[in-house]
Amino acid sequence: AYLIYTSGSTGTPKGVLVPHRGITRLVLNNGYADFNAADRVAFASNPAFDASTMDVWGALLNGGQVQVIDHSTLLDPAAFGRALHGATVLFVTTALFNQYVQMIPEALAGLRILLCGGERADPAAFRSLLAQAPGLRLVHCYGPTETTTYATTYEVQAIAADADSVAVGRPISNTQIHVLDAYLQPLPVGVIGEICIGGDGVAKGYLNRPELTAEKFVDDPFNPGALMYRTGDV
């Protein structure tokens, strides 16, 4: 496993013990992005941020190249757009995505795959970019660090004029999503419940935090012997 820190919604850093199989399921036969040897994946994420695992291993485990982006350019859209020249794949946070769509849509249009996530999405930003970059594969991602970066993805091909949200999509490969009640029982479609995540991306727990680990990482009732992560999201 490797150790990566996240503060989540609490603001208190927690060390997450992530199994290596979580990365392989993220970047190989993943069901959402066909990374290949011709790709140049932009390494634009902070190395301490879980999305950096996709930036690095999405390229290297598929025979591609990592295109390292100077972090000083991230808040300078024009410089960032120039730095993206030659890249084919990029992940950015939702906040940066919204800014780049307004400032450098032509640079984003030069990518093959653009992924974004981390906050509630603005449908207008997606709609705007799709209109300017019809050939771009635009993927909206959801997932906590505790389940190895992405748990679900949605390839956005169109956004309705009256949409007030962007779907988070379906589970990526070797990942299971459940909507459960307080007793970890499945709920009917349309009923609000907690999102719980199972599969190969689930971490082993938190470093030196046994009580929190026991609270958030529970025995998976749908897969004996495995763990399921309780996200707290509804």
C-alpha positions as a Markdown table, in Angstrom:
| # | Residue | x | y | z |
|---|---|---|---|---|
| 1 | Ala | 0.0 | 0.0 | 0.0 |
| 2 | Tyr | 0.9 | 3.7 | -0.1 |
| 3 | Leu | 0.0 | 6.4 | 2.3 |
| 4 | Ile | -1.7 | 9.7 | 1.2 |
| 5 | Tyr | -3.2 | 12.3 | 3.4 |
| 6 | Thr | -6.6 | 13.8 | 3.1 |
| 7 | Ser | -8.6 | 16.2 | 5.3 |
| 8 | Gly | -11.9 | 15.5 | 3.8 |
| 9 | Ser | -14.7 | 17.6 | 5.3 |
| 10 | Thr | -13.2 | 17.6 | 8.8 |
| 11 | Gly | -10.2 | 19.7 | 8.1 |
| 12 | Thr | -8.1 | 17.3 | 10.1 |
| 13 | Pro | -5.5 | 15.4 | 8.1 |
| 14 | Lys | -5.8 | 11.7 | 8.0 |
| 15 | Gly | -3.4 | 9.2 | 6.5 |
| 16 | Val | -5.1 | 6.8 | 4.2 |
| 17 | Leu | -3.6 | 3.4 | 3.5 |
| 18 | Val | -4.4 | 2.7 | -0.2 |
| 19 | Pro | -3.7 | -0.7 | -1.8 |
| 20 | His | -1.8 | -0.9 | -5.0 |
| 21 | Arg | -4.7 | -2.7 | -6.6 |
| 22 | Gly | -6.7 | 0.5 | -6.2 |
| 23 | Ile | -4.4 | 2.2 | -8.8 |
| 24 | Thr | -4.5 | -0.7 | -11.3 |
| 25 | Arg | -8.3 | -0.6 | -11.3 |
| 26 | Leu | -8.1 | 3.2 | -11.7 |
| 27 | Val | -6.0 | 3.2 | -14.8 |
| 28 | Leu | -6.2 | -0.2 | -16.5 |
| 29 | Asn | -9.4 | -1.4 | -18.2 |
| 30 | Asn | -11.2 | 1.1 | -16.0 |
| 31 | Gly | -14.4 | 1.6 | -18.0 |
| 32 | Tyr | -14.1 | 5.4 | -18.4 |
| 33 | Ala | -10.9 | 6.3 | -20.2 |
| 34 | Asp | -8.9 | 4.3 | -22.7 |
| 35 | Phe | -5.4 | 5.4 | -21.8 |
| 36 | Asn | -2.9 | 4.2 | -24.3 |
| 37 | Ala | 0.8 | 4.4 | -25.3 |
| 38 | Ala | 0.3 | 7.5 | -27.5 |
| 39 | Asp | -1.1 | 9.5 | -24.6 |
| 40 | Arg | 0.7 | 12.3 | -22.8 |
| 41 | Val | -1.0 | 12.8 | -19.5 |
| 42 | Ala | -0.6 | 16.2 | -17.9 |
| 43 | Phe | 0.8 | 16.0 | -14.4 |
| 44 | Ala | -1.0 | 19.1 | -13.1 |
| 45 | Ser | -2.1 | 17.8 | -9.7 |
| 46 | Asn | -0.3 | 18.5 | -6.4 |
| 47 | Pro | 1.7 | 15.3 | -5.7 |
| 48 | Ala | 0.0 | 15.2 | -2.3 |
| 49 | Phe | -3.5 | 15.2 | -3.9 |
| 50 | Asp | -5.0 | 11.8 | -4.8 |
| 51 | Ala | -5.6 | 12.8 | -8.4 |
| 52 | Ser | -1.9 | 12.7 | -8.9 |
| 53 | Thr | -2.1 | 8.9 | -9.0 |
| 54 | Met | -4.1 | 9.1 | -12.2 |
| 55 | Asp | -1.8 | 11.7 | -13.7 |
| 56 | Val | 1.3 | 9.5 | -13.2 |
| 57 | Trp | 0.1 | 5.9 | -13.4 |
| 58 | Gly | -2.5 | 6.5 | -16.1 |
| 59 | Ala | 0.4 | 7.3 | -18.4 |
| 60 | Leu | 3.1 | 4.9 | -17.2 |
| 61 | Leu | 1.1 | 1.8 | -16.7 |
| 62 | Asn | -0.2 | 2.2 | -20.3 |
| 63 | Gly | 3.1 | 2.9 | -21.9 |
| 64 | Gly | 2.4 | 6.6 | -22.3 |
| 65 | Gln | 4.2 | 9.8 | -21.2 |
| 66 | Val | 3.8 | 12.1 | -18.2 |
| 67 | Gln | 3.9 | 15.8 | -19.2 |
| 68 | Val | 4.9 | 17.6 | -16.0 |
| 69 | Ile | 3.2 | 21.0 | -15.6 |
| 70 | Asp | 4.8 | 23.7 | -13.5 |
| 71 | His | 2.3 | 24.4 | -10.7 |
| 72 | Ser | 3.1 | 28.1 | -10.8 |
| 73 | Thr | 1.1 | 28.2 | -14.1 |
| 74 | Leu | -2.1 | 26.8 | -12.6 |
| 75 | Leu | -3.5 | 30.2 | -11.6 |
| 76 | Asp | -2.3 | 31.8 | -14.8 |
| 77 | Pro | -4.7 | 30.4 | -17.4 |
| 78 | Ala | -2.8 | 31.7 | -20.4 |
| 79 | Ala | 0.5 | 30.2 | -19.2 |
| 80 | Phe | -1.3 | 27.0 | -18.3 |
| 81 | Gly | -2.8 | 26.8 | -21.7 |
| 82 | Arg | 0.6 | 27.1 | -23.3 |
| 83 | Ala | 2.0 | 24.4 | -20.9 |
| 84 | Leu | -0.7 | 22.0 | -22.0 |
| 85 | His | 0.6 | 22.0 | -25.6 |
| 86 | Gly | 1.1 | 18.4 | -26.7 |
| 87 | Ala | -0.9 | 16.9 | -23.7 |
| 88 | Thr | -3.8 | 14.5 | -24.5 |
| 89 | Val | -5.2 | 13.9 | -21.0 |
| 90 | Leu | -5.9 | 16.2 | -18.2 |
| 91 | Phe | -7.6 | 16.2 | -14.8 |
| 92 | Val | -8.4 | 19.4 | -13.0 |
| 93 | Thr | -10.5 | 20.3 | -10.0 |
| 94 | Thr | -14.0 | 21.7 | -10.6 |
| 95 | Ala | -13.0 | 25.2 | -9.6 |
| 96 | Leu | -10.1 | 25.3 | -12.1 |
| 97 | Phe | -12.2 | 23.7 | -14.7 |
| 98 | Asn | -14.8 | 26.5 | -14.4 |
| 99 | Gln | -12.1 | 29.1 | -14.8 |
| 100 | Tyr | -10.3 | 27.5 | -17.7 |
| 101 | Val | -13.5 | 27.0 | -19.7 |
| 102 | Gln | -14.0 | 30.8 | -19.6 |
| 103 | Met | -10.3 | 31.7 | -20.2 |
| 104 | Ile | -8.7 | 29.0 | -22.3 |
| 105 | Pro | -11.3 | 26.9 | -24.0 |
| 106 | Glu | -9.2 | 26.5 | -27.1 |
| 107 | Ala | -6.4 | 24.8 | -25.0 |
| 108 | Leu | -8.9 | 22.4 | -23.5 |
| 109 | Ala | -10.3 | 21.6 | -26.9 |
| 110 | Gly | -6.9 | 20.3 | -27.9 |
| 111 | Leu | -7.1 | 17.5 | -25.4 |
| 112 | Arg | -8.4 | 14.0 | -26.1 |
| 113 | Ile | -9.8 | 13.4 | -22.6 |
| 114 | Leu | -10.6 | 16.0 | -19.9 |
| 115 | Leu | -11.6 | 14.9 | -16.5 |
| 116 | Cys | -12.8 | 17.1 | -13.6 |
| 117 | Gly | -14.3 | 16.7 | -10.2 |
| 118 | Gly | -14.0 | 17.5 | -6.5 |
| 119 | Glu | -16.9 | 19.9 | -6.1 |
| 120 | Arg | -20.5 | 20.4 | -7.2 |
| 121 | Ala | -20.3 | 20.9 | -11.0 |
| 122 | Asp | -21.7 | 23.9 | -12.9 |
| 123 | Pro | -23.8 | 22.7 | -15.8 |
| 124 | Ala | -23.3 | 26.0 | -17.7 |
| 125 | Ala | -19.5 | 25.4 | -17.8 |
| 126 | Phe | -19.9 | 21.9 | -19.2 |
| 127 | Arg | -22.4 | 23.2 | -21.8 |
| 128 | Ser | -20.1 | 26.0 | -22.8 |
| 129 | Leu | -17.1 | 23.7 | -23.4 |
| 130 | Leu | -19.1 | 21.1 | -25.2 |
| 131 | Ala | -20.2 | 23.7 | -27.7 |
| 132 | Gln | -16.6 | 24.8 | -28.3 |
| 133 | Ala | -15.0 | 21.4 | -28.3 |
| 134 | Pro | -17.3 | 18.8 | -29.8 |
| 135 | Gly | -14.6 | 16.3 | -30.2 |
| 136 | Leu | -13.4 | 16.3 | -26.6 |
| 137 | Arg | -14.2 | 13.5 | -24.2 |
| 138 | Leu | -15.4 | 15.3 | -21.1 |
| 139 | Val | -15.7 | 13.2 | -18.0 |
| 140 | His | -17.2 | 14.2 | -14.6 |
| 141 | Cys | -15.6 | 12.3 | -11.7 |
| 142 | Tyr | -16.7 | 11.5 | -8.1 |
| 143 | Gly | -14.8 | 9.7 | -5.4 |
| 144 | Pro | -13.1 | 10.2 | -2.0 |
| 145 | Thr | -9.4 | 9.5 | -1.4 |
| 146 | Glu | -10.5 | 6.5 | 0.7 |
| 147 | Thr | -11.6 | 4.7 | -2.5 |
| 148 | Thr | -8.6 | 5.6 | -4.7 |
| 149 | Thr | -9.4 | 8.8 | -6.5 |
| 150 | Tyr | -12.5 | 8.0 | -8.6 |
| 151 | Ala | -15.4 | 5.8 | -7.7 |
| 152 | Thr | -17.8 | 6.9 | -10.4 |
| 153 | Thr | -17.5 | 8.7 | -13.7 |
| 154 | Tyr | -19.9 | 10.2 | -16.2 |
| 155 | Glu | -19.0 | 11.0 | -19.8 |
| 156 | Val | -20.8 | 14.3 | -20.4 |
| 157 | Gln | -22.0 | 14.5 | -24.0 |
| 158 | Ala | -24.8 | 17.0 | -23.6 |
| 159 | Ile | -26.3 | 19.2 | -20.9 |
| 160 | Ala | -30.0 | 20.1 | -20.9 |
| 161 | Ala | -30.7 | 23.9 | -20.9 |
| 162 | Asp | -32.6 | 23.6 | -17.6 |
| 163 | Ala | -30.1 | 21.3 | -15.9 |
| 164 | Asp | -29.1 | 22.3 | -12.4 |
| 165 | Ser | -26.6 | 19.6 | -11.8 |
| 166 | Val | -24.2 | 17.2 | -13.6 |
| 167 | Ala | -24.5 | 13.5 | -13.1 |
| 168 | Val | -21.7 | 11.6 | -11.3 |
| 169 | Gly | -22.4 | 8.5 | -13.4 |
| 170 | Arg | -21.7 | 4.9 | -12.8 |
| 171 | Pro | -19.0 | 2.9 | -10.9 |
| 172 | Ile | -15.7 | 2.5 | -12.6 |
| 173 | Ser | -14.4 | -1.1 | -13.1 |
| 174 | Asn | -14.1 | -3.3 | -10.0 |
| 175 | Thr | -16.1 | -0.8 | -7.9 |
| 176 | Gln | -19.5 | -1.1 | -6.4 |
| 177 | Ile | -21.8 | 1.7 | -5.3 |
| 178 | His | -24.6 | 1.2 | -2.8 |
| 179 | Val | -27.2 | 3.6 | -1.4 |
| 180 | Leu | -27.9 | 2.3 | 2.1 |
| 181 | Asp | -29.9 | 3.2 | 5.2 |
| 182 | Ala | -28.4 | 3.5 | 8.7 |
| 183 | Tyr | -28.5 | -0.3 | 9.1 |
| 184 | Leu | -26.6 | -0.8 | 5.8 |
| 185 | Gln | -29.6 | -2.1 | 4.1 |
| 186 | Pro | -30.2 | -1.2 | 0.4 |
| 187 | Leu | -32.8 | 1.4 | -0.3 |
| 188 | Pro | -35.2 | 1.6 | -3.3 |
| 189 | Val | -34.5 | 3.8 | -6.3 |
| 190 | Gly | -35.3 | 7.4 | -5.5 |
| 191 | Val | -35.0 | 7.1 | -1.7 |
| 192 | Ile | -32.2 | 9.2 | -0.1 |
| 193 | Gly | -29.5 | 7.3 | 1.7 |
| 194 | Glu | -25.8 | 7.1 | 2.3 |
| 195 | Ile | -23.4 | 6.4 | -0.6 |
| 196 | Cys | -21.2 | 3.4 | 0.4 |
| 197 | Ile | -18.5 | 2.1 | -1.8 |
| 198 | Gly | -17.0 | -1.4 | -2.2 |
| 199 | Gly | -14.5 | -3.0 | -4.5 |
| 200 | Asp | -10.7 | -3.0 | -5.2 |
| 201 | Gly | -10.3 | 0.8 | -4.6 |
| 202 | Val | -11.3 | 0.7 | -1.0 |
| 203 | Ala | -8.4 | 1.6 | 1.3 |
| 204 | Lys | -7.2 | -0.5 | 4.2 |
| 205 | Gly | -8.1 | 2.2 | 6.7 |
| 206 | Tyr | -6.5 | 5.2 | 8.4 |
| 207 | Leu | -3.0 | 5.2 | 9.8 |
| 208 | Asn | -3.0 | 5.1 | 13.6 |
| 209 | Arg | -6.7 | 5.9 | 13.7 |
| 210 | Pro | -8.4 | 2.6 | 14.7 |
| 211 | Glu | -11.6 | 4.0 | 16.0 |
| 212 | Leu | -12.2 | 6.1 | 12.9 |
| 213 | Thr | -11.2 | 3.2 | 10.7 |
| 214 | Ala | -13.8 | 1.0 | 12.4 |
| 215 | Glu | -16.4 | 3.7 | 11.9 |
| 216 | Lys | -15.8 | 4.4 | 8.2 |
| 217 | Phe | -14.4 | 1.1 | 6.9 |
| 218 | Val | -17.0 | -1.7 | 7.7 |
| 219 | Asp | -17.4 | -5.3 | 6.6 |
| 220 | Asp | -18.9 | -5.3 | 3.2 |
| 221 | Pro | -22.3 | -7.1 | 3.5 |
| 222 | Phe | -22.3 | -7.7 | -0.2 |
| 223 | Asn | -18.8 | -9.1 | -0.5 |
| 224 | Pro | -17.7 | -11.3 | 2.4 |
| 225 | Gly | -14.1 | -10.8 | 3.6 |
| 226 | Ala | -13.9 | -7.3 | 2.0 |
| 227 | Leu | -14.3 | -3.8 | 3.3 |
| 228 | Met | -16.8 | -1.2 | 2.3 |
| 229 | Tyr | -16.3 | 2.6 | 2.8 |
| 230 | Arg | -19.1 | 4.7 | 4.3 |
| 231 | Thr | -18.7 | 8.1 | 2.6 |
| 232 | Gly | -21.2 | 10.1 | 4.6 |
| 233 | Asp | -22.5 | 11.5 | 1.3 |
| 234 | Val | -26.1 | 11.3 | 0.4 |
